[in-house]
Amino acid sequence: MTTSNNGPDKKAQQDVVKDPKVASSNKVKTKKKLKIGFLIPLVIFIGLVAMLYMRLGKPTDIVTNTALERPVPAFELPLLSDTSRIMTNDNLPDKPFLMNIWGSWCPTCIIEHPFLMKLEERGVNLVGVNYKDDIGDALGYLNRGGDPFSMSIQDLSGQFALDLGLTGAPETFIVDGDGIIRQHIIGEINESNWQSRITPCLMVLNDASNNGVSPDPSQVAEACK
């Protein structure tokens, strides 16, 4: 008759498990693991909050490369209404004008469009930059809502708009008679910012253009802020 050699070992293991000191030690270890697992995400969260708090009131490291107070960037882009024709800076008006960045896909552009039509009726010269748009959609958009632009150029890649300093359509750049960008309006043009911001700027630019001189820098700084 063969006797198993595992009997004493099993009994020893059972004695260890039943030992209250060992059981208590295992519970402590388990609790410590749970506490550490809870504390790690808490510490990370507190660290993120502290970092955000330290950044409050400080300027962001991301700076938009705007063309404000510089000439309109050089471009060679198709005319939207006839893409076989290439437009350049030479085709831009020699009097103050508004350069509006728009797209048929842009909800805020749709909201803005009726006001642009009012400006066109008032004799305001608007140059359109059709931004990253399908030409069929863009032309259909103008056919439905009317065309307020003296011309629209097709910026399919979006590079020209980025050179201007675009942050998101729609945006408008007010350009003087010398082709220098004097004001940058982010978002839609409406009656409010037209009266409070754009009109004072255009008055200074138009006066200088009509007198055949460049705008006075101090007047531009005050009127086109």
Backbone bond lengths (Angstrom), bond angles and torsions (degrees), N, CA, C in turn:
res aa  C-N    CA-C-N  psi(-1)  N-CA   C-N-CA  omega(-1)  CA-C   N-CA-C  phi
1 M - - - 1.456 - - 1.517 108.97 -
2 T 1.374 115.82 128.16 1.456 120.85 -175.98 1.522 110.28 -94.06
3 T 1.313 115.84 134.74 1.476 121.71 179.68 1.506 109.84 -103.14
4 S 1.337 117.08 131.52 1.484 120.78 -179.59 1.516 110.23 -71.40
5 N 1.364 116.36 139.70 1.463 122.46 179.17 1.529 112.52 -89.12
6 N 1.360 116.36 -2.66 1.476 119.18 -175.16 1.518 112.67 -88.43
7 G 1.317 117.60 -9.92 1.459 120.31 -175.12 1.505 113.70 -56.51
8 P 1.315 119.96 -54.45 1.469 121.84 -178.51 1.521 111.84 -61.68
9 D 1.362 117.06 -37.55 1.474 120.15 -178.60 1.515 110.50 -64.20
10 K 1.322 117.34 -43.56 1.460 121.03 179.43 1.514 110.66 -61.85
11 K 1.333 115.72 -41.00 1.458 119.66 -179.50 1.517 110.50 -64.71
12 A 1.364 114.90 -38.44 1.478 118.93 179.90 1.515 110.16 -64.81
13 Q 1.352 116.51 -41.19 1.470 120.78 179.69 1.515 109.96 -63.63
14 Q 1.344 116.46 -42.18 1.469 120.03 179.93 1.512 110.82 -64.09
15 D 1.344 116.66 -37.83 1.464 120.99 179.17 1.525 110.81 -64.51
16 V 1.358 115.41 -38.35 1.466 119.81 -179.71 1.512 110.10 -65.48
17 V 1.362 116.11 -44.36 1.461 121.09 -179.55 1.521 110.66 -62.68
18 K 1.357 114.88 -39.29 1.460 118.99 -178.26 1.517 112.38 -75.57
19 D 1.316 117.91 -15.94 1.466 121.49 -178.79 1.530 109.15 -63.26
20 P 1.322 120.33 116.58 1.466 122.76 -177.18 1.521 112.97 -61.78
21 K 1.321 118.28 -30.37 1.467 120.71 179.45 1.525 110.93 -65.76
22 V 1.344 115.51 -42.06 1.463 120.26 179.42 1.517 110.30 -66.53
23 A 1.327 117.42 -44.77 1.471 121.73 179.83 1.515 111.00 -60.21
24 S 1.341 115.59 -42.59 1.468 120.42 179.89 1.529 110.67 -64.32
25 S 1.326 114.98 -40.67 1.475 119.46 179.20 1.521 111.10 -62.72
26 N 1.337 117.00 -40.20 1.468 121.24 179.28 1.527 111.30 -64.88
27 K 1.345 116.18 -39.41 1.467 119.80 178.40 1.518 111.39 -64.11
28 V 1.316 116.53 -41.06 1.480 121.05 179.06 1.514 110.39 -61.99
29 K 1.338 115.62 -44.65 1.468 119.63 179.36 1.515 111.25 -61.40
30 T 1.362 116.06 -41.70 1.476 120.31 179.51 1.519 111.03 -63.24
31 K 1.347 116.48 -43.17 1.465 120.44 179.24 1.525 111.11 -63.11
32 K 1.325 117.18 -40.31 1.464 121.42 179.03 1.519 111.07 -61.77
33 K 1.356 116.43 -41.93 1.462 121.25 178.65 1.525 110.77 -62.61
34 L 1.354 115.40 -42.79 1.462 119.69 179.57 1.523 111.27 -63.94
35 K 1.336 116.60 -42.03 1.465 121.03 179.03 1.520 111.12 -62.76
36 I 1.333 116.82 -43.73 1.471 121.04 179.64 1.523 110.14 -63.53
37 G 1.356 116.12 -42.48 1.459 120.51 178.81 1.513 112.30 -62.71
38 F 1.325 117.11 -32.73 1.470 121.47 178.46 1.530 110.88 -77.86
39 L 1.333 116.76 -38.12 1.467 120.89 -174.92 1.524 113.26 -71.53
40 I 1.331 118.16 -32.45 1.474 120.38 -176.09 1.526 111.83 -59.72
41 P 1.366 120.09 -53.64 1.467 118.20 178.55 1.526 112.56 -64.58
42 L 1.361 117.15 -31.49 1.466 120.18 178.41 1.524 110.86 -64.38
43 V 1.330 116.09 -43.82 1.470 120.72 178.70 1.530 110.87 -63.23
44 I 1.341 116.59 -40.89 1.465 120.78 178.68 1.525 110.32 -63.09
45 F 1.337 116.95 -43.76 1.466 121.49 179.73 1.529 110.96 -61.94
46 I 1.342 116.24 -46.68 1.472 120.34 179.52 1.525 110.36 -61.24
47 G 1.325 116.16 -39.00 1.468 119.86 178.83 1.519 112.20 -63.13
48 L 1.349 116.59 -42.14 1.465 120.51 178.49 1.521 111.26 -64.88
49 V 1.336 116.87 -42.25 1.466 120.72 177.92 1.521 110.83 -61.02
50 A 1.328 116.14 -42.41 1.467 120.55 179.24 1.523 111.49 -62.77
51 M 1.347 116.72 -40.83 1.463 120.85 179.21 1.527 111.12 -64.00
52 L 1.349 116.27 -43.75 1.459 120.46 179.11 1.518 111.06 -63.98
53 Y 1.342 116.56 -39.61 1.458 120.47 179.85 1.530 110.52 -63.92
54 M 1.320 116.05 -40.63 1.465 120.10 -179.63 1.521 111.91 -66.80
55 R 1.370 117.59 -24.10 1.462 121.00 -178.48 1.524 112.72 -86.88
56 L 1.359 116.87 -11.64 1.464 119.72 -177.29 1.524 110.62 -59.82
57 G 1.334 115.13 132.54 1.462 120.32 176.93 1.506 114.61 80.71
58 K 1.346 117.54 -0.85 1.457 120.99 179.66 1.517 109.72 -101.99
59 P 1.346 118.10 147.24 1.468 120.59 -178.25 1.511 111.60 -67.80
60 T 1.333 115.79 146.44 1.459 120.40 177.91 1.519 110.81 -71.85
61 D 1.320 116.37 154.28 1.463 120.39 178.25 1.524 111.65 -79.80
62 I 1.364 117.14 -11.73 1.460 120.94 -179.38 1.519 108.79 -88.10
63 V 1.318 117.01 118.68 1.464 121.73 -177.97 1.524 109.14 -117.28
64 T 1.334 116.64 125.98 1.453 121.08 178.33 1.530 109.44 -73.77
65 N 1.317 116.91 131.60 1.458 121.62 179.85 1.528 108.66 -84.54
66 T 1.324 116.75 80.60 1.451 121.00 -177.42 1.514 111.37 -86.88
67 A 1.343 115.40 149.84 1.469 120.84 179.71 1.524 111.49 -92.63
68 L 1.325 117.45 15.21 1.463 121.58 -179.13 1.524 110.65 -56.25
69 E 1.343 115.43 135.30 1.467 124.13 -177.54 1.534 112.52 65.44
70 R 1.305 115.95 22.09 1.468 121.06 174.44 1.524 108.97 -131.10
71 P 1.327 117.16 163.15 1.475 118.91 178.32 1.521 111.25 -63.86
72 V 1.326 115.36 154.40 1.463 119.91 173.64 1.525 108.11 -56.03
73 P 1.327 118.62 127.74 1.469 120.80 -178.53 1.529 111.69 -54.40
74 A 1.315 115.46 145.45 1.461 120.42 179.50 1.529 110.06 -63.05
75 F 1.322 115.90 139.51 1.460 119.93 179.95 1.528 110.45 -148.20
76 E 1.299 115.43 155.70 1.467 124.93 170.37 1.523 105.94 -138.61
77 L 1.317 115.47 96.38 1.461 120.89 -172.79 1.522 110.76 -132.81
78 P 1.344 117.06 151.59 1.474 120.46 -178.77 1.525 112.31 -67.86
79 L 1.317 115.52 147.12 1.457 121.67 169.85 1.518 107.32 -72.18
80 L 1.326 117.32 130.08 1.461 120.44 -174.69 1.525 111.65 -60.19
81 S 1.310 116.78 -40.24 1.469 120.49 -176.55 1.521 113.00 -76.99
82 D 1.331 117.07 -14.67 1.473 121.81 178.91 1.521 107.71 -156.25
83 T 1.313 116.14 88.70 1.468 120.83 -172.04 1.530 113.60 -68.24
84 S 1.327 117.25 -6.61 1.463 119.42 174.90 1.537 111.13 -76.16
85 R 1.333 116.65 -15.42 1.467 122.33 179.05 1.522 109.53 -97.76
86 I 1.320 116.45 128.11 1.462 121.76 179.92 1.522 109.40 -100.52
87 M 1.330 115.52 125.41 1.456 122.33 179.26 1.534 110.44 -96.89
88 T 1.313 115.66 147.36 1.466 122.18 176.16 1.531 108.61 -133.66
89 N 1.313 116.13 -177.15 1.462 120.88 177.92 1.524 111.94 -58.67
90 D 1.317 116.83 -27.86 1.469 120.69 -179.64 1.525 112.16 -65.16
91 N 1.324 116.96 -20.59 1.463 120.90 -179.18 1.530 113.11 -88.21
92 L 1.327 117.03 -4.44 1.456 120.54 -179.76 1.529 110.26 -75.03
93 P 1.334 117.87 152.73 1.468 120.81 179.47 1.529 111.56 -59.66
94 D 1.336 116.44 150.30 1.462 120.76 177.27 1.526 111.53 -96.76
95 K 1.337 115.78 10.43 1.460 123.04 173.39 1.529 108.04 -118.92
96 P 1.341 118.50 161.02 1.464 119.65 179.28 1.534 112.21 -54.11
97 F 1.321 115.79 140.26 1.468 121.07 -178.17 1.515 110.28 -151.31
98 L 1.331 114.91 168.96 1.458 122.07 176.53 1.526 108.84 -107.18
99 M 1.326 116.01 131.55 1.458 121.51 175.05 1.524 107.79 -107.44
100 N 1.336 115.40 111.72 1.460 121.75 -173.21 1.523 111.15 -106.91
101 I 1.340 115.99 126.45 1.470 121.71 178.06 1.528 107.97 -92.99
102 W 1.328 115.98 122.99 1.466 119.46 -174.68 1.522 111.40 -144.36
103 G 1.332 115.11 165.65 1.461 121.42 175.14 1.519 109.72 -155.77
104 S 1.313 116.55 146.11 1.474 120.10 -179.38 1.524 111.44 -66.90
105 W 1.331 117.43 -20.07 1.457 123.75 -178.11 1.532 112.02 -85.06
106 C 1.328 116.57 -6.41 1.465 122.53 -169.72 1.537 110.97 -94.23
107 P 1.349 119.43 112.01 1.469 121.48 -177.40 1.531 113.37 -58.46
108 T 1.329 116.92 -40.64 1.468 119.79 -178.09 1.525 110.89 -70.45
109 C 1.339 116.52 -29.54 1.469 119.82 175.69 1.532 110.01 -63.78
110 I 1.319 116.10 -38.11 1.470 121.06 178.90 1.523 110.16 -63.95
111 I 1.334 115.77 -40.60 1.467 120.82 177.74 1.532 110.22 -65.23
112 E 1.321 116.56 -39.48 1.465 122.28 -176.38 1.528 113.11 -73.37
113 H 1.322 117.09 -28.70 1.466 122.32 -168.21 1.533 114.78 -55.20
114 P 1.325 119.81 -44.85 1.469 118.62 179.31 1.531 113.14 -59.12
115 F 1.322 117.14 -34.38 1.473 119.13 178.34 1.520 111.10 -70.50
116 L 1.332 116.76 -34.97 1.472 119.25 175.72 1.529 110.04 -62.97
117 M 1.321 116.66 -36.86 1.469 119.78 176.87 1.527 110.74 -63.40
118 K 1.334 117.50 -37.40 1.464 120.94 176.86 1.531 110.60 -64.49
119 L 1.334 116.22 -40.47 1.465 119.64 179.17 1.524 110.88 -64.32
120 E 1.320 115.98 -39.84 1.470 119.84 178.26 1.524 110.29 -62.36
121 E 1.326 116.95 -38.44 1.466 121.11 177.70 1.526 111.31 -66.21
122 R 1.330 116.82 -28.77 1.470 121.63 179.02 1.534 111.73 -82.22
123 G 1.310 116.58 -2.86 1.464 120.37 177.97 1.513 114.84 92.03
124 V 1.336 117.36 13.20 1.467 120.88 178.44 1.523 109.38 -76.80
125 N 1.326 115.95 131.11 1.467 120.97 -179.13 1.530 109.67 -84.35
126 L 1.327 115.39 116.48 1.463 121.73 -178.90 1.525 109.99 -117.42
127 V 1.319 115.50 129.62 1.465 121.54 172.74 1.521 107.04 -109.77
128 G 1.325 116.49 127.61 1.457 120.36 -178.28 1.517 112.49 -97.17
129 V 1.320 115.08 144.26 1.467 121.81 171.57 1.520 106.22 -120.37
130 N 1.334 115.82 105.23 1.459 121.11 -178.85 1.525 108.36 -78.96
131 Y 1.336 115.76 113.10 1.462 122.71 -166.46 1.532 112.13 -99.93
132 K 1.345 116.12 116.76 1.472 123.12 173.75 1.531 112.14 46.94
133 D 1.318 115.99 55.45 1.460 121.20 -172.74 1.524 110.72 -125.20
134 D 1.308 115.81 152.90 1.464 121.37 170.50 1.527 108.11 -75.35
135 I 1.320 117.37 131.05 1.463 120.06 -173.47 1.528 112.17 -61.91
136 G 1.317 117.55 -37.19 1.463 120.36 177.98 1.521 111.98 -63.84
137 D 1.345 115.93 -42.66 1.464 120.61 177.66 1.521 110.82 -65.29
138 A 1.329 116.22 -40.21 1.466 120.81 -178.11 1.527 111.35 -65.50
139 L 1.320 116.75 -46.72 1.466 120.34 -179.87 1.525 111.05 -67.05
140 G 1.326 116.75 -37.45 1.462 120.46 176.95 1.528 111.51 -63.89
141 Y 1.314 115.65 -38.18 1.467 122.20 177.69 1.530 110.77 -60.11
142 L 1.340 116.74 -45.46 1.467 121.03 179.75 1.528 111.39 -70.80
143 N 1.319 117.29 -34.96 1.468 120.27 178.17 1.526 111.22 -65.01
144 R 1.328 116.13 -37.85 1.466 120.03 -178.08 1.528 111.95 -76.99
145 G 1.323 116.31 -44.71 1.463 119.75 -172.68 1.514 115.01 -98.76
146 G 1.345 117.13 -5.84 1.457 120.52 -175.66 1.518 110.37 94.49
147 D 1.327 115.82 155.90 1.467 121.39 -177.57 1.526 109.78 -112.63
148 P 1.341 118.05 105.62 1.464 120.90 -178.70 1.528 113.84 -85.71
149 F 1.346 116.78 -2.27 1.460 120.83 -170.68 1.529 112.42 -96.85
150 S 1.339 115.47 140.21 1.465 119.39 172.68 1.519 109.60 -68.37
151 M 1.334 116.50 -29.37 1.463 123.07 169.52 1.514 108.12 -162.47
152 S 1.315 115.73 153.19 1.466 121.54 173.40 1.519 108.42 -125.19
153 I 1.317 115.46 132.85 1.465 119.76 175.69 1.530 108.46 -103.21
154 Q 1.319 115.17 150.51 1.462 121.23 -176.11 1.524 109.82 -97.02
155 D 1.332 115.79 111.63 1.471 121.69 178.46 1.525 107.85 -105.99
156 L 1.325 115.74 74.57 1.463 121.26 -172.90 1.526 111.96 -65.79
157 S 1.337 117.53 -38.85 1.466 120.44 -179.47 1.522 112.24 -79.28
158 G 1.335 116.50 -22.92 1.464 120.98 -177.75 1.515 113.92 84.72
159 Q 1.320 118.03 1.15 1.463 120.45 -175.36 1.524 112.64 -67.86
160 F 1.343 116.69 -39.54 1.460 119.35 -179.68 1.530 110.37 -62.86
161 A 1.323 117.23 -43.72 1.467 120.85 178.53 1.522 110.99 -61.30
162 L 1.327 116.97 -39.24 1.462 120.36 177.17 1.518 110.86 -66.08
163 D 1.321 117.01 -37.31 1.471 120.47 176.73 1.526 111.17 -62.86
164 L 1.321 115.97 -32.79 1.463 120.42 177.29 1.531 111.20 -69.49
165 G 1.321 116.28 -29.19 1.457 121.20 -176.76 1.511 113.17 109.82
166 L 1.330 116.40 25.12 1.462 121.13 -178.75 1.523 111.02 -60.86
167 T 1.342 115.06 136.82 1.463 120.59 172.17 1.514 111.50 -108.49
168 G 1.336 117.41 -19.83 1.461 122.03 178.30 1.510 110.33 165.36
169 A 1.331 116.56 135.34 1.468 120.74 -178.08 1.534 110.61 -71.12
170 P 1.362 117.13 147.16 1.454 125.93 -3.51 1.532 111.69 -86.18
171 E 1.319 115.39 151.68 1.454 121.94 171.66 1.521 107.92 -145.03
172 T 1.327 116.25 154.58 1.453 120.67 -176.22 1.519 110.20 -133.07
173 F 1.316 115.28 138.16 1.458 122.47 178.00 1.520 108.59 -115.93
174 I 1.329 117.11 127.61 1.455 121.50 178.70 1.526 107.20 -94.58
175 V 1.323 115.38 123.05 1.466 122.36 -172.30 1.523 109.34 -115.91
176 D 1.343 117.38 136.54 1.463 119.92 -179.66 1.530 111.46 -85.24
177 G 1.342 116.20 -179.44 1.462 121.04 -176.74 1.515 114.27 -66.86
178 D 1.337 116.87 -15.51 1.467 121.06 177.34 1.521 112.34 -94.36
179 G 1.331 116.57 3.53 1.462 120.02 179.53 1.512 113.96 82.22
180 I 1.361 116.96 17.96 1.466 121.29 179.04 1.529 108.96 -96.77
181 I 1.325 116.42 133.20 1.467 121.32 178.19 1.523 109.07 -76.70
182 R 1.331 116.48 121.86 1.458 120.96 -174.68 1.528 114.10 -110.17
183 Q 1.311 117.11 -18.13 1.466 119.53 -178.42 1.519 109.38 -151.89
184 H 1.340 115.13 145.71 1.464 122.08 -178.94 1.522 107.97 -127.85
185 I 1.323 115.89 113.23 1.467 121.27 179.11 1.522 108.68 -101.85
186 I 1.319 116.35 116.12 1.468 121.24 178.31 1.520 109.00 -91.16
187 G 1.325 115.99 129.20 1.452 120.68 -177.77 1.518 111.38 92.67
188 E 1.312 115.75 -170.38 1.463 120.48 -174.67 1.524 112.70 -72.89
189 I 1.330 115.79 151.12 1.455 121.77 168.26 1.529 107.57 -87.00
190 N 1.321 116.23 134.43 1.456 121.01 176.33 1.533 108.49 -141.64
191 E 1.308 116.29 179.75 1.466 119.90 -176.65 1.523 111.80 -60.83
192 S 1.315 116.26 -33.48 1.462 120.60 -177.57 1.526 112.06 -66.01
193 N 1.347 117.43 -57.36 1.460 117.67 -178.21 1.531 112.16 -75.50
194 W 1.333 116.96 -19.59 1.461 119.51 173.68 1.530 110.00 -63.32
195 Q 1.319 116.73 -45.79 1.465 121.27 -178.60 1.524 112.15 -74.58
196 S 1.323 116.14 -42.18 1.471 119.45 -172.20 1.523 114.39 -83.41
197 R 1.318 117.52 -29.66 1.466 119.50 -174.16 1.525 113.98 -120.01
198 I 1.328 116.29 -50.80 1.466 118.95 -170.11 1.524 112.45 -75.35
199 T 1.340 117.28 -44.45 1.466 120.34 -178.03 1.526 112.57 -59.05
200 P 1.359 120.17 -47.69 1.469 119.03 177.99 1.523 112.74 -58.31
201 C 1.331 116.19 -38.53 1.469 120.36 179.41 1.527 110.74 -66.26
202 L 1.332 116.50 -46.95 1.467 120.31 -179.24 1.528 112.15 -63.30
203 M 1.326 117.32 -34.26 1.465 120.38 179.30 1.518 110.77 -61.62
204 V 1.324 116.91 -44.90 1.468 121.18 178.33 1.525 110.82 -64.21
205 L 1.336 116.39 -44.54 1.467 120.94 -178.20 1.528 111.12 -66.73
206 N 1.333 117.15 -41.20 1.469 120.72 179.84 1.533 111.54 -67.49
207 D 1.337 117.13 -40.02 1.468 120.12 178.26 1.526 110.76 -60.11
208 A 1.321 116.13 -44.44 1.468 120.11 179.71 1.520 110.73 -65.28
209 S 1.349 116.30 -43.64 1.461 120.35 -179.46 1.522 111.43 -63.34
210 N 1.335 117.02 -41.74 1.465 120.63 -179.73 1.526 112.57 -66.50
211 N 1.333 115.94 -26.78 1.464 120.60 178.64 1.528 112.41 -92.72
212 G 1.320 116.00 1.69 1.457 119.99 176.93 1.515 114.49 70.61
213 V 1.344 116.70 27.03 1.468 120.39 179.70 1.519 109.77 -127.25
214 S 1.323 115.06 165.18 1.471 119.31 174.60 1.521 109.14 -78.71
215 P 1.326 117.30 148.00 1.474 120.09 -179.59 1.525 111.67 -60.43
216 D 1.319 115.20 145.11 1.465 120.68 176.70 1.537 109.08 -69.56
217 P 1.339 117.63 125.47 1.473 120.54 -176.38 1.520 114.10 -55.73
218 S 1.327 117.07 -39.84 1.463 119.98 -178.60 1.525 110.94 -67.83
219 Q 1.332 116.60 -37.53 1.463 120.14 177.49 1.529 111.00 -68.36
220 V 1.328 115.40 -40.33 1.466 119.65 177.96 1.544 110.37 -62.99
221 A 1.331 116.06 -43.30 1.464 120.23 -179.43 1.520 111.23 -60.01
222 E 1.346 116.61 -36.90 1.455 120.85 -178.95 1.532 112.00 -79.79
223 A 1.317 116.87 -44.13 1.469 120.68 -173.18 1.525 113.86 -82.99
224 C 1.312 117.49 -27.58 1.472 120.62 -172.92 1.522 113.04 -108.40
225 K 1.335 117.04 22.27 1.469 119.46 -178.96 1.524 111.24 -73.73
